[in-house]
Amino acid sequence: MDVMGDKATLFETGRFVQPSGEEPTRDEAAEAAEEARRRLHAEAGDVESMSVLGAMLLRRGDLDGAEPQLRAATAAGDRAAANNLGVLLHQRGYPEEAAGWWRIAAVAGSAAAAHALGRHHRERGDEPAAEYWLRQSAEQGHALGAYALADLLEHRGDADAGQWMRAAAERGHREAAYRLARALDRRAVAGEGETGGDNGVGTEAAAGAPEVEEAEQWYRQAAARGHRRAALHLGAILEKRGQLKEAGRWYLTSAKDGEARAACALGFLLRDAGDTESAAVWWLRAAQDGDGNAANALGALHAERGETQTAERWYRAAMDAGDDNGAYNLGLLCAEQGRTAQAEQWYRRAAYAGHREAANALAILLLQGGDTAGAEPWFSKAAEAGSVDAAFNLGILYAGRGEDRVALRCYEQAAAAGHTEAALQVGIARLREGDEATAERHLRCAAGGGSAEAAYRLAAVLDARRPAVSEHELGESSLHTKTECEEWYERAASQGHRRAQVRVGMLAAARGDVVEAARWYRVAAEAGSRNGAFNLGLLLAREGSEPEAAVWWQRAADAGHGRAALRLALVYARRGELAEGQRWADRAVALGPAEVTERAGRLRDALREELSA
């Protein structure tokens, strides 16, 4: 309720020496001097001084001293005194008598009294009377009256609520400024969902930007007046925009005023800046105030340090605060420690509460334990809730059963949400079906997402489209200009894809770049590629290094490469080591393919005849 009366003025400055010997502050001294002066004038019968003195005593909590002054001023017709007498009686527990005095003051034109009377009627459920008096107050420019009227109209769903909320905000009401900002925020978000075009690109930037900018301004005004939630939202806006320093200042302001979410957000900002110790201080403060997100952050911090018992305690605190991530994180912690039964218990708790990643983790745990039937519904539930990983895992489950069409639908769902491996699987399936255009689109998505296999397969698709060019038609530019398919081969090769490494080597060799070809063949061979080892052997042999070539051919042959075994047989035959040549020829016959088997068989027979001669 309002305490200031219509005639109350700023107190004059002055000094007043108290008998305690302690010198009061300038404001206290001025107020004491003003009170003494008003008391003298009130005793002399000055009505205005009675009213102001009563307001001063009421503000200080001296109800016994204030009441006679206010009653005397009210009896003399002072409407501010009537309003403040109503406030005093309301504080004493006499609401009906207070309302009577407020009515007198409101009829006399007191906007503050009209506001108080309107609130009185609303508390008693008399909304028509409440609206009448609040409107009287609001129309006189009273900020509290405008805010209370807006709140009443908003409760009813009346379209005029926004007008009065804005009026209250413009008159300096910080809660009105905050609520106006929130309303503008919600309107902008709603606009984003409704303004998308057929091409999938929304026009919310044009439609929502003015509202977002205005919301930010109202958040600023409310935050500047000490509204801690406005400071929190302003910090979030600035953080999203990348203005981290200013965001941190507003988070700090809000956190110091007791907003746990701001303390938590400040902690994340400090952690990202590398100041983990300060982050932990603010997370601790937020967690102690019941913020589950901060408790989870503390748990993760202690888990990283290997302090599992402390981590578990904070995860439990997060769970007790109503944050389902606490149970999920407890499940992860137990799973890492090999406590499978406890992990399953916590995953189930979070999954039943609707935590989609917990449902996915639970399904994986069940699948690892051989419970396919138990895993499937949890994968499905997580996928339906939007878990991309669960949709992909469900696809793997169906593919393992041979239900390829159902698996493909799951892969497509995950791929549409940006899952790289799912996009690869869709690409492979579409290639198998002959739908090269769709396959290429998905392979490009997967390759762009970092899949080496997708980059290799995309390169192979593009490679197959290249027209055959005769060697004599290759000009200087075509020999030295890399095609798109070669670029994708190289990307896959640089990610460790062995077949891509071999293919890059082959393309380099075709360009005449022997050094580059040898480098890629060697990389592939050392990673275990038998084709890489075989091709490296060919390259070395052409360069006159047959002994070293034989080393790589032997590595390839030992890995099951028939052509490498045939090459070794020829090498040993030329050296006169017929028995060793026959042994490798036998191996080449067994390894194949058909062309190698035929040639190796003829060589083996010839060596056998030579040995028996």
Secondary structure, DSSP 4 states (H G I P E B T S, - for coil): -----TT--PPPP-----TTSPPPPHHHHHHHHHHHHHHHHHHTT-HHHHHHHHHHHHHHT-HHHHHHHHHHHHHTT-HHHHHHHHHHHHHHT-HHHHHHHHHHHHHTT-HHHHHHHHHHHHHTT-HHHHHHHHHHHHHTT-HHHHHHHHHHHHHHT-TTHHHHHHHHHHTT-HHHHHHHHHHHHHHHHHHHHH-B-TTS-B-HHHHHHHHHHHHHHHHHHHHHTT-HHHHHHHHHHHHHHT-HHHHHHHHHHHHHTT-HHHHHHHHHHHHHTT-HHHHHHHHHHHHHTT-HHHHHHHHHHHHHTT-HHHHHHHHHHHHHTT-HHHHHHHHHHHHHTT-HHHHHHHHHHHHHTT-HHHHHHHHHHHHHTT-HHHHHHHHHHHHHTT-HHHHHHHHHHHHHTT-HHHHHHHHHHHHHTT-HHHHHHHHHHHHHHT-HHHHHHHHHHHHHTT-HHHHHHHHHHHHHHSPP--GGG--HHHHHPPPHHHHHHHHHHHTT-HHHHHHHHHHHHHTT-HHHHHHHHHHHHHTT-HHHHHHHHHHHHHTT-HHHHHHHHHHHHHTT-HHHHHHHHHHHHHHT-HHHHHHHHHHHHHH--HHHHHHHHHHHHHHHHHHH-
